[in-house]
């Protein structure tokens, strides 16, 4: 069953639906004047970002392997299975956990926002470096703007000890991205 969902990024067919459901739920539950809204807005935005990357128009795996890594056709550093696990565990599960932890402390929303900022920045940097669209760039550009504002709102209105949250969040996410990079660049 997991092979079916991983193969050809079949899991990504769920992302536009999940994004639509979560954005409706977000607007029904919170108002854009609420700090919690800005802590959670990246969840539906990230689902739409994954739609662009992996479903429509898709092609992120091939773009990463051919353009970013310069691998010949047939060689893959990033496989369907890796794409599946990265997106289900690192994004869906982590965003769910940190989204729920926002109830305890809104600072956990900052983790979601900073993760999104880091991911969006890589898409934007790649677009500038190669002077071309890459799968996920359009949503990353929009999401980057929402994330910057979300970071401001959470920092200014939501958390105590903002410097501690920023430093610990950035260090934690650097560690996560380093592990992710090692995982992606490792053998099949």
Beta strands, then each sheet from edge to edge (+ up, - down):
end
